[in-house]
Amino acid sequence: MREADAELEIASAHLKRRNLTAAKLQAVKVLRTLQEGGWSIWVNLSEGATRAISILREEEDNAARVIGHYALLLEGERH
């Protein structure tokens, strides 16, 4: 969780600098770290996972792009 929280701070810093692409890539890293730690990215979400997901959805008007971010995580999902 600590590692994911640190990665989330990086994503938040990218958002503050208006670098949405980098923030979204970092949000995927947050979710991947949580997955590797045994956390689900689908249910019983931690605060960090919830924030990472909101970053992935930020300023998106196309569901396919959001799904594209999740595609990177599907292979690692065990839940």
PyMOL Python script that loads the backbone (N, CA, C, O; Angstrom):
from pymol import cmd

cmd.read_pdbstr("""\
ATOM      1  N   MET A   1       0.814  -1.200   0.000  1.00  0.00           N
ATOM      2  CA  MET A   1       0.000   0.000   0.000  1.00  0.00           C
ATOM      3  C   MET A   1       0.857   1.264   0.000  1.00  0.00           C
ATOM      4  O   MET A   1       0.529   2.251  -0.659  1.00  0.00           O
ATOM      5  N   ARG A   2       1.956   1.219   0.746  1.00  0.00           N
ATOM      6  CA  ARG A   2       2.810   2.417   0.800  1.00  0.00           C
ATOM      7  C   ARG A   2       3.391   2.745  -0.569  1.00  0.00           C
ATOM      8  O   ARG A   2       3.470   3.907  -0.969  1.00  0.00           O
ATOM      9  N   GLU A   3       3.797   1.687  -1.281  1.00  0.00           N
ATOM     10  CA  GLU A   3       4.355   1.904  -2.620  1.00  0.00           C
ATOM     11  C   GLU A   3       3.287   2.487  -3.555  1.00  0.00           C
ATOM     12  O   GLU A   3       3.568   3.406  -4.325  1.00  0.00           O
ATOM     13  N   ALA A   4       2.077   1.955  -3.487  1.00  0.00           N
ATOM     14  CA  ALA A   4       0.984   2.472  -4.308  1.00  0.00           C
ATOM     15  C   ALA A   4       0.662   3.916  -3.942  1.00  0.00           C
ATOM     16  O   ALA A   4       0.387   4.732  -4.822  1.00  0.00           O
ATOM     17  N   ASP A   5       0.695   4.235  -2.661  1.00  0.00           N
ATOM     18  CA  ASP A   5       0.448   5.612  -2.229  1.00  0.00           C
ATOM     19  C   ASP A   5       1.506   6.564  -2.769  1.00  0.00           C
ATOM     20  O   ASP A   5       1.191   7.682  -3.175  1.00  0.00           O
ATOM     21  N   ALA A   6       2.760   6.122  -2.774  1.00  0.00           N
ATOM     22  CA  ALA A   6       3.842   6.948  -3.318  1.00  0.00           C
ATOM     23  C   ALA A   6       3.649   7.166  -4.821  1.00  0.00           C
ATOM     24  O   ALA A   6       3.877   8.261  -5.335  1.00  0.00           O
ATOM     25  N   GLU A   7       3.228   6.108  -5.511  1.00  0.00           N
ATOM     26  CA  GLU A   7       2.974   6.240  -6.946  1.00  0.00           C
ATOM     27  C   GLU A   7       1.791   7.162  -7.213  1.00  0.00           C
ATOM     28  O   GLU A   7       1.779   7.897  -8.201  1.00  0.00           O
ATOM     29  N   LEU A   8       0.808   7.122  -6.338  1.00  0.00           N
ATOM     30  CA  LEU A   8      -0.352   7.998  -6.481  1.00  0.00           C
ATOM     31  C   LEU A   8       0.051   9.463  -6.308  1.00  0.00           C
ATOM     32  O   LEU A   8      -0.490  10.341  -6.980  1.00  0.00           O
ATOM     33  N   GLU A   9       0.982   9.721  -5.425  1.00  0.00           N
ATOM     34  CA  GLU A   9       1.491  11.093  -5.266  1.00  0.00           C
ATOM     35  C   GLU A   9       2.120  11.592  -6.566  1.00  0.00           C
ATOM     36  O   GLU A   9       1.959  12.756  -6.931  1.00  0.00           O
ATOM     37  N   ILE A  10       2.833  10.712  -7.258  1.00  0.00           N
ATOM     38  CA  ILE A  10       3.443  11.077  -8.545  1.00  0.00           C
ATOM     39  C   ILE A  10       2.353  11.386  -9.562  1.00  0.00           C
ATOM     40  O   ILE A  10       2.455  12.361 -10.307  1.00  0.00           O
ATOM     41  N   ALA A  11       1.309  10.559  -9.595  1.00  0.00           N
ATOM     42  CA  ALA A  11       0.189  10.801 -10.511  1.00  0.00           C
ATOM     43  C   ALA A  11      -0.465  12.146 -10.214  1.00  0.00           C
ATOM     44  O   ALA A  11      -0.798  12.898 -11.130  1.00  0.00           O
ATOM     45  N   SER A  12      -0.646  12.441  -8.943  1.00  0.00           N
ATOM     46  CA  SER A  12      -1.254  13.719  -8.553  1.00  0.00           C
ATOM     47  C   SER A  12      -0.378  14.896  -8.971  1.00  0.00           C
ATOM     48  O   SER A  12      -0.889  15.936  -9.388  1.00  0.00           O
ATOM     49  N   ALA A  13       0.926  14.734  -8.862  1.00  0.00           N
ATOM     50  CA  ALA A  13       1.847  15.794  -9.290  1.00  0.00           C
ATOM     51  C   ALA A  13       1.734  16.031 -10.797  1.00  0.00           C
ATOM     52  O   ALA A  13       1.768  17.175 -11.252  1.00  0.00           O
ATOM     53  N   HIS A  14       1.599  14.956 -11.568  1.00  0.00           N
ATOM     54  CA  HIS A  14       1.401  15.100 -13.020  1.00  0.00           C
ATOM     55  C   HIS A  14       0.115  15.856 -13.312  1.00  0.00           C
ATOM     56  O   HIS A  14       0.076  16.704 -14.204  1.00  0.00           O
ATOM     57  N   LEU A  15      -0.932  15.549 -12.564  1.00  0.00           N
ATOM     58  CA  LEU A  15      -2.203  16.253 -12.766  1.00  0.00           C
ATOM     59  C   LEU A  15      -2.061  17.742 -12.487  1.00  0.00           C
ATOM     60  O   LEU A  15      -2.588  18.570 -13.230  1.00  0.00           O
ATOM     61  N   LYS A  16      -1.352  18.082 -11.420  1.00  0.00           N
ATOM     62  CA  LYS A  16      -1.165  19.496 -11.077  1.00  0.00           C
ATOM     63  C   LYS A  16      -0.437  20.247 -12.182  1.00  0.00           C
ATOM     64  O   LYS A  16      -0.658  21.440 -12.391  1.00  0.00           O
ATOM     65  N   ARG A  17       0.441  19.523 -12.891  1.00  0.00           N
ATOM     66  CA  ARG A  17       1.180  20.138 -14.008  1.00  0.00           C
ATOM     67  C   ARG A  17       0.423  20.018 -15.324  1.00  0.00           C
ATOM     68  O   ARG A  17       0.942  20.376 -16.382  1.00  0.00           O
ATOM     69  N   ARG A  18      -0.829  19.504 -15.253  1.00  0.00           N
ATOM     70  CA  ARG A  18      -1.695  19.334 -16.416  1.00  0.00           C
ATOM     71  C   ARG A  18      -1.145  18.320 -17.424  1.00  0.00           C
ATOM     72  O   ARG A  18      -1.433  18.406 -18.618  1.00  0.00           O
ATOM     73  N   ASN A  19      -0.359  17.369 -16.941  1.00  0.00           N
ATOM     74  CA  ASN A  19       0.163  16.302 -17.791  1.00  0.00           C
ATOM     75  C   ASN A  19      -0.725  15.075 -17.585  1.00  0.00           C
ATOM     76  O   ASN A  19      -0.376  14.145 -16.859  1.00  0.00           O
ATOM     77  N   LEU A  20      -1.873  15.102 -18.241  1.00  0.00           N
ATOM     78  CA  LEU A  20      -2.888  14.081 -18.035  1.00  0.00           C
ATOM     79  C   LEU A  20      -2.432  12.710 -18.518  1.00  0.00           C
ATOM     80  O   LEU A  20      -2.740  11.701 -17.885  1.00  0.00           O
ATOM     81  N   THR A  21      -1.708  12.658 -19.622  1.00  0.00           N
ATOM     82  CA  THR A  21      -1.231  11.371 -20.137  1.00  0.00           C
ATOM     83  C   THR A  21      -0.310  10.693 -19.134  1.00  0.00           C
ATOM     84  O   THR A  21      -0.470   9.505 -18.855  1.00  0.00           O
ATOM     85  N   ALA A  22       0.640  11.423 -18.596  1.00  0.00           N
ATOM     86  CA  ALA A  22       1.559  10.850 -17.606  1.00  0.00           C
ATOM     87  C   ALA A  22       0.819  10.468 -16.336  1.00  0.00           C
ATOM     88  O   ALA A  22       1.144   9.458 -15.712  1.00  0.00           O
ATOM     89  N   ALA A  23      -0.174  11.264 -15.942  1.00  0.00           N
ATOM     90  CA  ALA A  23      -0.952  10.955 -14.742  1.00  0.00           C
ATOM     91  C   ALA A  23      -1.711   9.639 -14.916  1.00  0.00           C
ATOM     92  O   ALA A  23      -1.784   8.833 -13.988  1.00  0.00           O
ATOM     93  N   LYS A  24      -2.268   9.425 -16.092  1.00  0.00           N
ATOM     94  CA  LYS A  24      -3.010   8.193 -16.351  1.00  0.00           C
ATOM     95  C   LYS A  24      -2.080   6.983 -16.378  1.00  0.00           C
ATOM     96  O   LYS A  24      -2.426   5.927 -15.849  1.00  0.00           O
ATOM     97  N   LEU A  25      -0.925   7.123 -16.979  1.00  0.00           N
ATOM     98  CA  LEU A  25       0.047   6.022 -16.974  1.00  0.00           C
ATOM     99  C   LEU A  25       0.473   5.691 -15.550  1.00  0.00           C
ATOM    100  O   LEU A  25       0.630   4.523 -15.196  1.00  0.00           O
ATOM    101  N   GLN A  26       0.656   6.715 -14.744  1.00  0.00           N
ATOM    102  CA  GLN A  26       1.038   6.505 -13.349  1.00  0.00           C
ATOM    103  C   GLN A  26      -0.107   5.879 -12.559  1.00  0.00           C
ATOM    104  O   GLN A  26       0.130   5.066 -11.666  1.00  0.00           O
ATOM    105  N   ALA A  27      -1.343   6.250 -12.881  1.00  0.00           N
ATOM    106  CA  ALA A  27      -2.501   5.656 -12.212  1.00  0.00           C
ATOM    107  C   ALA A  27      -2.577   4.157 -12.502  1.00  0.00           C
ATOM    108  O   ALA A  27      -2.939   3.372 -11.625  1.00  0.00           O
ATOM    109  N   VAL A  28      -2.240   3.763 -13.717  1.00  0.00           N
ATOM    110  CA  VAL A  28      -2.202   2.341 -14.053  1.00  0.00           C
ATOM    111  C   VAL A  28      -1.130   1.648 -13.202  1.00  0.00           C
ATOM    112  O   VAL A  28      -1.333   0.524 -12.743  1.00  0.00           O
ATOM    113  N   LYS A  29      -0.001   2.313 -12.995  1.00  0.00           N
ATOM    114  CA  LYS A  29       1.048   1.739 -12.132  1.00  0.00           C
ATOM    115  C   LYS A  29       0.537   1.545 -10.705  1.00  0.00           C
ATOM    116  O   LYS A  29       0.846   0.544 -10.058  1.00  0.00           O
ATOM    117  N   VAL A  30      -0.237   2.496 -10.226  1.00  0.00           N
ATOM    118  CA  VAL A  30      -0.815   2.385  -8.882  1.00  0.00           C
ATOM    119  C   VAL A  30      -1.671   1.128  -8.800  1.00  0.00           C
ATOM    120  O   VAL A  30      -1.525   0.330  -7.874  1.00  0.00           O
ATOM    121  N   LEU A  31      -2.555   0.958  -9.761  1.00  0.00           N
ATOM    122  CA  LEU A  31      -3.446  -0.200  -9.746  1.00  0.00           C
ATOM    123  C   LEU A  31      -2.679  -1.505  -9.916  1.00  0.00           C
ATOM    124  O   LEU A  31      -3.024  -2.509  -9.294  1.00  0.00           O
ATOM    125  N   ARG A  32      -1.644  -1.501 -10.750  1.00  0.00           N
ATOM    126  CA  ARG A  32      -0.832  -2.708 -10.930  1.00  0.00           C
ATOM    127  C   ARG A  32      -0.104  -3.069  -9.627  1.00  0.00           C
ATOM    128  O   ARG A  32      -0.021  -4.243  -9.265  1.00  0.00           O
ATOM    129  N   THR A  33       0.410  -2.079  -8.941  1.00  0.00           N
ATOM    130  CA  THR A  33       1.081  -2.323  -7.659  1.00  0.00           C
ATOM    131  C   THR A  33       0.115  -2.933  -6.655  1.00  0.00           C
ATOM    132  O   THR A  33       0.465  -3.865  -5.931  1.00  0.00           O
ATOM    133  N   LEU A  34      -1.104  -2.404  -6.617  1.00  0.00           N
ATOM    134  CA  LEU A  34      -2.108  -2.957  -5.720  1.00  0.00           C
ATOM    135  C   LEU A  34      -2.444  -4.394  -6.102  1.00  0.00           C
ATOM    136  O   LEU A  34      -2.592  -5.251  -5.231  1.00  0.00           O
ATOM    137  N   GLN A  35      -2.565  -4.658  -7.401  1.00  0.00           N
ATOM    138  CA  GLN A  35      -2.820  -6.025  -7.864  1.00  0.00           C
ATOM    139  C   GLN A  35      -1.711  -6.972  -7.408  1.00  0.00           C
ATOM    140  O   GLN A  35      -1.978  -8.061  -6.900  1.00  0.00           O
ATOM    141  N   GLU A  36      -0.487  -6.548  -7.593  1.00  0.00           N
ATOM    142  CA  GLU A  36       0.657  -7.383  -7.225  1.00  0.00           C
ATOM    143  C   GLU A  36       0.693  -7.649  -5.723  1.00  0.00           C
ATOM    144  O   GLU A  36       1.251  -8.651  -5.276  1.00  0.00           O
ATOM    145  N   GLY A  37       0.097  -6.750  -4.953  1.00  0.00           N
ATOM    146  CA  GLY A  37       0.019  -6.928  -3.509  1.00  0.00           C
ATOM    147  C   GLY A  37      -1.187  -7.746  -3.074  1.00  0.00           C
ATOM    148  O   GLY A  37      -1.411  -7.937  -1.878  1.00  0.00           O
ATOM    149  N   GLY A  38      -1.971  -8.234  -4.044  1.00  0.00           N
ATOM    150  CA  GLY A  38      -3.115  -9.067  -3.723  1.00  0.00           C
ATOM    151  C   GLY A  38      -4.437  -8.340  -3.624  1.00  0.00           C
ATOM    152  O   GLY A  38      -5.447  -8.955  -3.281  1.00  0.00           O
ATOM    153  N   TRP A  39      -4.465  -7.052  -3.914  1.00  0.00           N
ATOM    154  CA  TRP A  39      -5.692  -6.270  -3.855  1.00  0.00           C
ATOM    155  C   TRP A  39      -6.453  -6.386  -5.168  1.00  0.00           C
ATOM    156  O   TRP A  39      -5.849  -6.504  -6.234  1.00  0.00           O
ATOM    157  N   SER A  40      -7.765  -6.353  -5.089  1.00  0.00           N
ATOM    158  CA  SER A  40      -8.597  -6.338  -6.284  1.00  0.00           C
ATOM    159  C   SER A  40      -8.745  -4.899  -6.767  1.00  0.00           C
ATOM    160  O   SER A  40      -8.787  -3.966  -5.965  1.00  0.00           O
ATOM    161  N   ILE A  41      -8.822  -4.733  -8.071  1.00  0.00           N
ATOM    162  CA  ILE A  41      -9.094  -3.405  -8.612  1.00  0.00           C
ATOM    163  C   ILE A  41     -10.568  -3.254  -8.964  1.00  0.00           C
ATOM    164  O   ILE A  41     -10.960  -2.248  -9.554  1.00  0.00           O
ATOM    165  N   TRP A  42     -11.397  -4.250  -8.607  1.00  0.00           N
ATOM    166  CA  TRP A  42     -12.810  -4.238  -8.966  1.00  0.00           C
ATOM    167  C   TRP A  42     -13.741  -4.018  -7.776  1.00  0.00           C
ATOM    168  O   TRP A  42     -14.757  -3.336  -7.909  1.00  0.00           O
ATOM    169  N   VAL A  43     -13.414  -4.580  -6.629  1.00  0.00           N
ATOM    170  CA  VAL A  43     -14.305  -4.471  -5.463  1.00  0.00           C
ATOM    171  C   VAL A  43     -13.485  -4.149  -4.221  1.00  0.00           C
ATOM    172  O   VAL A  43     -12.269  -4.339  -4.200  1.00  0.00           O
ATOM    173  N   ASN A  44     -14.158  -3.665  -3.198  1.00  0.00           N
ATOM    174  CA  ASN A  44     -13.501  -3.335  -1.930  1.00  0.00           C
ATOM    175  C   ASN A  44     -12.259  -2.486  -2.151  1.00  0.00           C
ATOM    176  O   ASN A  44     -11.181  -2.788  -1.640  1.00  0.00           O
ATOM    177  N   LEU A  45     -12.427  -1.441  -2.905  1.00  0.00           N
ATOM    178  CA  LEU A  45     -11.293  -0.620  -3.305  1.00  0.00           C
ATOM    179  C   LEU A  45     -10.746   0.208  -2.156  1.00  0.00           C
ATOM    180  O   LEU A  45     -11.486   0.716  -1.314  1.00  0.00           O
ATOM    181  N   SER A  46      -9.442   0.323  -2.151  1.00  0.00           N
ATOM    182  CA  SER A  46      -8.797   1.220  -1.196  1.00  0.00           C
ATOM    183  C   SER A  46      -8.996   2.653  -1.677  1.00  0.00           C
ATOM    184  O   SER A  46      -9.413   2.884  -2.812  1.00  0.00           O
ATOM    185  N   GLU A  47      -8.702   3.591  -0.824  1.00  0.00           N
ATOM    186  CA  GLU A  47      -8.803   5.004  -1.201  1.00  0.00           C
ATOM    187  C   GLU A  47      -7.873   5.308  -2.370  1.00  0.00           C
ATOM    188  O   GLU A  47      -8.237   6.058  -3.277  1.00  0.00           O
ATOM    189  N   GLY A  48      -6.675   4.731  -2.352  1.00  0.00           N
ATOM    190  CA  GLY A  48      -5.713   4.947  -3.435  1.00  0.00           C
ATOM    191  C   GLY A  48      -6.206   4.397  -4.754  1.00  0.00           C
ATOM    192  O   GLY A  48      -6.044   5.038  -5.792  1.00  0.00           O
ATOM    193  N   ALA A  49      -6.809   3.213  -4.732  1.00  0.00           N
ATOM    194  CA  ALA A  49      -7.342   2.620  -5.960  1.00  0.00           C
ATOM    195  C   ALA A  49      -8.496   3.455  -6.505  1.00  0.00           C
ATOM    196  O   ALA A  49      -8.607   3.660  -7.714  1.00  0.00           O
ATOM    197  N   THR A  50      -9.344   3.928  -5.618  1.00  0.00           N
ATOM    198  CA  THR A  50     -10.466   4.760  -6.039  1.00  0.00           C
ATOM    199  C   THR A  50      -9.969   6.037  -6.703  1.00  0.00           C
ATOM    200  O   THR A  50     -10.514   6.463  -7.721  1.00  0.00           O
ATOM    201  N   ARG A  51      -8.952   6.641  -6.137  1.00  0.00           N
ATOM    202  CA  ARG A  51      -8.385   7.869  -6.716  1.00  0.00           C
ATOM    203  C   ARG A  51      -7.716   7.572  -8.061  1.00  0.00           C
ATOM    204  O   ARG A  51      -7.857   8.351  -9.003  1.00  0.00           O
ATOM    205  N   ALA A  52      -6.995   6.463  -8.159  1.00  0.00           N
ATOM    206  CA  ALA A  52      -6.340   6.099  -9.421  1.00  0.00           C
ATOM    207  C   ALA A  52      -7.377   5.898 -10.517  1.00  0.00           C
ATOM    208  O   ALA A  52      -7.174   6.323 -11.654  1.00  0.00           O
ATOM    209  N   ILE A  53      -8.480   5.256 -10.177  1.00  0.00           N
ATOM    210  CA  ILE A  53      -9.547   5.038 -11.156  1.00  0.00           C
ATOM    211  C   ILE A  53     -10.155   6.363 -11.586  1.00  0.00           C
ATOM    212  O   ILE A  53     -10.470   6.545 -12.762  1.00  0.00           O
ATOM    213  N   SER A  54     -10.320   7.277 -10.667  1.00  0.00           N
ATOM    214  CA  SER A  54     -10.884   8.584 -11.044  1.00  0.00           C
ATOM    215  C   SER A  54      -9.927   9.336 -11.968  1.00  0.00           C
ATOM    216  O   SER A  54     -10.375  10.073 -12.847  1.00  0.00           O
ATOM    217  N   ILE A  55      -8.627   9.162 -11.785  1.00  0.00           N
ATOM    218  CA  ILE A  55      -7.657   9.778 -12.694  1.00  0.00           C
ATOM    219  C   ILE A  55      -7.806   9.184 -14.092  1.00  0.00           C
ATOM    220  O   ILE A  55      -7.759   9.913 -15.083  1.00  0.00           O
ATOM    221  N   LEU A  56      -7.987   7.856 -14.178  1.00  0.00           N
ATOM    222  CA  LEU A  56      -8.159   7.221 -15.486  1.00  0.00           C
ATOM    223  C   LEU A  56      -9.393   7.741 -16.211  1.00  0.00           C
ATOM    224  O   LEU A  56      -9.405   7.815 -17.440  1.00  0.00           O
ATOM    225  N   ARG A  57     -10.420   8.098 -15.469  1.00  0.00           N
ATOM    226  CA  ARG A  57     -11.663   8.581 -16.069  1.00  0.00           C
ATOM    227  C   ARG A  57     -11.654  10.078 -16.330  1.00  0.00           C
ATOM    228  O   ARG A  57     -12.511  10.588 -17.052  1.00  0.00           O
ATOM    229  N   GLU A  58     -10.701  10.781 -15.755  1.00  0.00           N
ATOM    230  CA  GLU A  58     -10.685  12.240 -15.835  1.00  0.00           C
ATOM    231  C   GLU A  58     -10.589  12.723 -17.281  1.00  0.00           C
ATOM    232  O   GLU A  58      -9.732  12.292 -18.053  1.00  0.00           O
ATOM    233  N   GLU A  59     -11.498  13.631 -17.615  1.00  0.00           N
ATOM    234  CA  GLU A  59     -11.555  14.269 -18.925  1.00  0.00           C
ATOM    235  C   GLU A  59     -11.675  13.285 -20.078  1.00  0.00           C
ATOM    236  O   GLU A  59     -11.272  13.600 -21.198  1.00  0.00           O
ATOM    237  N   GLU A  60     -12.217  12.107 -19.829  1.00  0.00           N
ATOM    238  CA  GLU A  60     -12.432  11.129 -20.893  1.00  0.00           C
ATOM    239  C   GLU A  60     -13.885  11.175 -21.332  1.00  0.00           C
ATOM    240  O   GLU A  60     -14.793  11.106 -20.503  1.00  0.00           O
ATOM    241  N   ASP A  61     -14.103  11.290 -22.623  1.00  0.00           N
ATOM    242  CA  ASP A  61     -15.452  11.234 -23.165  1.00  0.00           C
ATOM    243  C   ASP A  61     -15.645   9.969 -24.002  1.00  0.00           C
ATOM    244  O   ASP A  61     -16.689   9.768 -24.621  1.00  0.00           O
ATOM    245  N   ASN A  62     -14.622   9.131 -24.004  1.00  0.00           N
ATOM    246  CA  ASN A  62     -14.646   7.918 -24.802  1.00  0.00           C
ATOM    247  C   ASN A  62     -14.369   6.718 -23.894  1.00  0.00           C
ATOM    248  O   ASN A  62     -13.268   6.573 -23.364  1.00  0.00           O
ATOM    249  N   ALA A  63     -15.363   5.872 -23.723  1.00  0.00           N
ATOM    250  CA  ALA A  63     -15.214   4.713 -22.839  1.00  0.00           C
ATOM    251  C   ALA A  63     -14.110   3.773 -23.322  1.00  0.00           C
ATOM    252  O   ALA A  63     -13.457   3.117 -22.511  1.00  0.00           O
ATOM    253  N   ALA A  64     -13.902   3.705 -24.618  1.00  0.00           N
ATOM    254  CA  ALA A  64     -12.877   2.807 -25.163  1.00  0.00           C
ATOM    255  C   ALA A  64     -11.486   3.174 -24.641  1.00  0.00           C
ATOM    256  O   ALA A  64     -10.656   2.293 -24.417  1.00  0.00           O
ATOM    257  N   ARG A  65     -11.235   4.441 -24.452  1.00  0.00           N
ATOM    258  CA  ARG A  65      -9.926   4.857 -23.923  1.00  0.00           C
ATOM    259  C   ARG A  65      -9.759   4.426 -22.468  1.00  0.00           C
ATOM    260  O   ARG A  65      -8.684   3.980 -22.066  1.00  0.00           O
ATOM    261  N   VAL A  66     -10.816   4.559 -21.692  1.00  0.00           N
ATOM    262  CA  VAL A  66     -10.765   4.120 -20.297  1.00  0.00           C
ATOM    263  C   VAL A  66     -10.545   2.613 -20.246  1.00  0.00           C
ATOM    264  O   VAL A  66      -9.724   2.126 -19.468  1.00  0.00           O
ATOM    265  N   ILE A  67     -11.272   1.883 -21.067  1.00  0.00           N
ATOM    266  CA  ILE A  67     -11.115   0.428 -21.136  1.00  0.00           C
ATOM    267  C   ILE A  67      -9.699   0.065 -21.554  1.00  0.00           C
ATOM    268  O   ILE A  67      -9.138  -0.916 -21.066  1.00  0.00           O
ATOM    269  N   GLY A  68      -9.126   0.842 -22.444  1.00  0.00           N
ATOM    270  CA  GLY A  68      -7.752   0.611 -22.878  1.00  0.00           C
ATOM    271  C   GLY A  68      -6.770   0.649 -21.717  1.00  0.00           C
ATOM    272  O   GLY A  68      -5.822  -0.136 -21.683  1.00  0.00           O
ATOM    273  N   HIS A  69      -6.981   1.535 -20.782  1.00  0.00           N
ATOM    274  CA  HIS A  69      -6.118   1.591 -19.596  1.00  0.00           C
ATOM    275  C   HIS A  69      -6.269   0.332 -18.757  1.00  0.00           C
ATOM    276  O   HIS A  69      -5.288  -0.204 -18.241  1.00  0.00           O
ATOM    277  N   TYR A  70      -7.507  -0.135 -18.626  1.00  0.00           N
ATOM    278  CA  TYR A  70      -7.761  -1.355 -17.856  1.00  0.00           C
ATOM    279  C   TYR A  70      -7.187  -2.589 -18.541  1.00  0.00           C
ATOM    280  O   TYR A  70      -6.827  -3.559 -17.874  1.00  0.00           O
ATOM    281  N   ALA A  71      -7.100  -2.557 -19.857  1.00  0.00           N
ATOM    282  CA  ALA A  71      -6.567  -3.713 -20.592  1.00  0.00           C
ATOM    283  C   ALA A  71      -5.166  -4.075 -20.102  1.00  0.00           C
ATOM    284  O   ALA A  71      -4.791  -5.248 -20.080  1.00  0.00           O
ATOM    285  N   LEU A  72      -4.413  -3.082 -19.720  1.00  0.00           N
ATOM    286  CA  LEU A  72      -3.063  -3.316 -19.207  1.00  0.00           C
ATOM    287  C   LEU A  72      -3.088  -4.075 -17.897  1.00  0.00           C
ATOM    288  O   LEU A  72      -2.088  -4.682 -17.512  1.00  0.00           O
ATOM    289  N   LEU A  73      -4.217  -4.048 -17.209  1.00  0.00           N
ATOM    290  CA  LEU A  73      -4.339  -4.659 -15.877  1.00  0.00           C
ATOM    291  C   LEU A  73      -5.041  -6.014 -15.883  1.00  0.00           C
ATOM    292  O   LEU A  73      -4.914  -6.782 -14.929  1.00  0.00           O
ATOM    293  N   LEU A  74      -5.764  -6.306 -16.931  1.00  0.00           N
ATOM    294  CA  LEU A  74      -6.592  -7.521 -16.947  1.00  0.00           C
ATOM    295  C   LEU A  74      -5.783  -8.800 -16.782  1.00  0.00           C
ATOM    296  O   LEU A  74      -6.210  -9.718 -16.082  1.00  0.00           O
ATOM    297  N   GLU A  75      -4.651  -8.866 -17.402  1.00  0.00           N
ATOM    298  CA  GLU A  75      -3.831 -10.069 -17.326  1.00  0.00           C
ATOM    299  C   GLU A  75      -3.410 -10.396 -15.895  1.00  0.00           C
ATOM    300  O   GLU A  75      -3.294 -11.568 -15.536  1.00  0.00           O
ATOM    301  N   GLY A  76      -3.187  -9.393 -15.094  1.00  0.00           N
ATOM    302  CA  GLY A  76      -2.737  -9.586 -13.727  1.00  0.00           C
ATOM    303  C   GLY A  76      -3.851  -9.772 -12.712  1.00  0.00           C
ATOM    304  O   GLY A  76      -3.586 -10.027 -11.538  1.00  0.00           O
ATOM    305  N   GLU A  77      -5.107  -9.646 -13.159  1.00  0.00           N
ATOM    306  CA  GLU A  77      -6.222  -9.709 -12.217  1.00  0.00           C
ATOM    307  C   GLU A  77      -6.519 -11.139 -11.793  1.00  0.00           C
ATOM    308  O   GLU A  77      -6.636 -12.038 -12.626  1.00  0.00           O
ATOM    309  N   ARG A  78      -6.638 -11.335 -10.494  1.00  0.00           N
ATOM    310  CA  ARG A  78      -6.905 -12.662  -9.929  1.00  0.00           C
ATOM    311  C   ARG A  78      -8.258 -12.726  -9.246  1.00  0.00           C
ATOM    312  O   ARG A  78      -8.626 -13.776  -8.719  1.00  0.00           O
ATOM    313  N   HIS A  79      -9.001 -11.643  -9.239  1.00  0.00           N
ATOM    314  CA  HIS A  79     -10.270 -11.602  -8.505  1.00  0.00           C
ATOM    315  C   HIS A  79     -11.444 -11.652  -9.465  1.00  0.00           C
ATOM    316  O   HIS A  79     -12.596 -11.627  -9.033  1.00  0.00           O
TER     317      HIS A  79
END
""", "prot")
cmd.dss("prot")
cmd.show_as("cartoon", "prot")
cmd.util.cbc("prot")
cmd.orient("prot")
